Amino acid sequence: MNTRFADTQVEEQTLTIEEILSALKTTHRLILWNDDVNTFDHVIYCMVKYLDYSESQGEKIAWKVHNEGKCDILEGSFTELEVYRKILQQEGLTVSVD
């Protein structure tokens, strides 16, 4: 028996390192923690200035942190959140990436 296989063409695809990393990206959270140092006004100021929240949103975050001890304030890739973590820490806020 003579079996003839059809020619199979395989298309190669080239991916950049950014495309590969973005496909592997998992979502992380930037968490703001309660402390005894920062005022409500300072927390609200930082949320508005650096994270582009409205004053009303910043106030809700400040109250949640005060009442619950912490609040997720942003989601994204670890690299993106690490930038915001450093900025907010320089402002004196207690933040971590989870």
N, C-alpha and C positions, 0 to 999 in steps of 0.2 A: 504494500500500500504506500502510495506516494502522497505524503501530506505536505502541502505548501502553506507556509506561514505568510501572512500579509505583512508587508513592511510597516513597522510601527515607528512613528516619528514621536520623539519626545521633545517637548519644548522646554528649553532651559530658561530659568528666570533668575535674574540677578537682583539681590536685595541689598540695600545699604545697611550699615550697622544700625542706623536710626530706625529703619523699618523693622529690623529683627528685634531690637530692644522694645519698640512700641508694641509689638505683638506679644512680648513676654511680660509687659507691664501689668502689675497688679495695683489695685487701688489701695492707697495708704490714707491715714487720717492725721491731720494736725490737731492736736488737743491742747486746749488752754486750761491750765490748772489754777485753782484758787490759791491765793496767798494772802498774807497779812500786810503786804507792802503797797500794792497798787490800788489806786482809787478807781471808782466806777468811771469817772471822767477820763482817766488815762486809758483804761481798757477800751472805752468807746472811741476815743481819739485814735487809738492804734487800729481798731477794726475798720474805721472809716478811711484812715489815711493809707494803710497798707493792703487791706483786703477788699476795699471798695464797697463795704457795707454801708447802708444808710445809718443815720444816727439811731433810728428806731430799732433796726436790727442789732446794732452794736449794744444798745441798752438791754435788749432781750438776752444777748450772749452774756453780758456782765451779770445780769440777775441769775441766769442759769448756773454760771460758774459759782456765784456766791451761794446759791441754795443747794446745788448738787455736787459741788467740789470740782467739777470739770465740765468741758463742753467741746464737742467736735466742731471746729471752726472752718475746716477746709478739707477737701478730698482731692487726691491726685497721685501722681507718681512720687516715689521717694525723693527723686532729685528735685522736683518742683517744690515739694513741701520743705525740704531741707533749706532751701533759700529763704522761705518765709520764716522758718523756725529761727534761723540765725538773726534775721532782721528783728523779729519780735523779742528775742532774747536780749538783743542790744538795747531795746526799749525797756528792759527790766521785767518783761512778762515771763512767766513760767510756762513753757510749751514743750511738747514732745511729739515725735512722729511715731505712729503705731501702724 
